[in-house]
Amino acid sequence: RVHPRLKAAGASVGVDFTGKCDVRPDSSGAHVLVELASTMGKATELQEIYFKNYFTDGINITTACTEGLLAGADKVGMDRTAAEKQLSDPAAFDSVRQQAHKWAANGINGVPFFIINGHPAFSGAQEVETFQRAFSEFAS
């Protein structure tokens, strides 16, 4: 279920793509909570938890599965009541959607996407040499 190239790329950096979760997530709820976590300096930590939960452990983190989202928020020490409130706030979802539309209008439609020195570079897993070329190209 996991493409061999993705499995190998993940393994090379300690990520185990298992394919256990076969739900393609609506990740807007996760993005809403990551925005809240950013106000606490916990955005990266929460992103890593959601990444591992979905890609390795097979935990559903779709917007419809609030328990999976809240479990991640709990792990980084977010106030559960505040997280629940954020997940029920249409304005928080509108903000995330507006950001996604802005990025899409600039040609960014997936993750990871790399911007180097303010220049759109490429998306997806890349070889080290690709990064080296891009760093050289955008160094000036």
C-alpha positions in Angstrom: 0.0 0.0 0.0 3.0 2.3 0.5 5.0 3.0 -2.7 8.5 1.5 -2.3 10.2 4.9 -3.1 8.3 6.6 -0.3 8.9 3.7 2.1 12.7 3.8 1.4 12.8 7.6 1.6 11.1 7.5 5.0 13.2 4.7 6.3 16.4 6.7 5.4 15.3 9.4 7.9 13.7 7.2 10.5 10.1 7.5 9.3 8.1 4.3 9.0 5.3 4.8 6.4 3.1 1.9 7.2 -0.1 2.6 5.2 -2.2 1.5 8.2 -4.6 4.4 7.8 -6.4 4.1 4.5 -8.4 7.3 5.0 -7.3 10.3 2.9 -7.7 13.0 5.6 -9.5 16.3 5.5 -6.7 17.8 7.5 -8.3 21.2 8.0 -9.1 20.3 11.7 -5.4 19.4 12.2 -4.4 22.8 10.6 -6.8 24.6 12.9 -5.2 23.1 16.0 -1.7 23.6 14.6 -2.5 27.3 14.3 -3.6 27.3 17.9 -0.5 25.4 19.0 1.6 28.0 17.2 0.5 30.6 19.8 2.1 28.3 22.4 5.3 27.6 20.4 4.1 24.0 20.0 3.2 23.9 16.3 6.1 21.8 15.1 5.6 19.3 18.0 1.9 18.9 17.2 2.7 18.5 13.4 5.1 15.7 14.2 2.6 14.0 16.4 -0.1 14.1 13.7 2.4 13.0 11.1 3.4 9.9 13.2 -0.2 9.2 14.2 -1.4 9.1 10.6 1.5 7.7 8.6 3.0 5.3 11.1 0.4 4.4 13.7 -2.7 4.5 11.4 -4.6 6.9 13.7 -7.4 8.8 11.9 -6.7 12.5 12.2 -9.4 13.7 9.8 -11.5 16.7 10.8 -14.5 14.3 11.4 -12.4 12.4 14.0 -12.1 15.0 16.7 -10.9 12.5 19.2 -7.7 11.7 17.2 -7.1 15.5 16.8 -7.7 16.2 20.5 -5.4 13.3 21.5 -2.6 15.0 19.7 -3.4 18.3 21.3 -3.4 16.6 24.7 0.1 15.3 24.1 1.6 18.7 23.6 -0.2 20.1 26.6 -2.9 22.2 25.0 -5.9 23.0 27.0 -8.6 20.5 25.8 -11.4 23.0 26.3 -9.6 25.6 24.1 -8.8 23.0 21.5 -12.5 21.8 21.4 -13.6 25.4 21.1 -11.2 26.0 18.2 -12.5 22.9 16.4 -16.1 24.2 16.7 -15.2 27.7 15.4 -16.1 28.3 11.8 -13.9 31.3 11.6 -10.8 29.2 12.5 -11.7 26.9 9.6 -12.3 29.8 7.3 -8.8 31.2 8.1 -7.2 27.8 7.3 -9.1 27.6 4.0 -8.1 31.1 3.1 -4.5 30.3 3.7 -4.8 27.1 1.6 -6.3 29.1 -1.3 -3.5 31.6 -1.1 -0.9 29.0 -1.3 -2.7 27.2 -4.1 -3.0 30.4 -6.1 0.8 30.5 -5.8 1.2 27.0 -7.2 1.6 25.2 -3.9 -0.8 22.3 -3.7 0.9 19.7 -1.6 3.4 19.0 1.2 6.2 19.1 1.6 6.8 22.1 -0.5 10.1 23.9 -0.3 10.7 27.6 -0.6 14.3 28.7 -0.7 15.2 32.3 -0.1 11.7 33.3 -0.9 11.6 31.4 -4.2 9.3 28.4 -4.8 11.7 25.5 -5.4 9.9 22.1 -5.5 7.6 19.7 -3.7 7.8 16.1 -2.5 10.6 13.9 -1.4 13.9 14.8 -3.1 17.4 13.5 -3.3 20.1 15.4 -1.4 21.6 16.6 -4.8 18.3 18.3 -5.6 18.6 20.4 -2.5 22.2 21.1 -3.1 21.4 22.4 -6.6 18.5 24.5 -5.4 20.6 26.0 -2.6 23.3 26.9 -5.1 20.8 28.3 -7.6 19.0 30.4 -5.0 22.0 31.5 -2.9 22.4 34.8 -4.7 
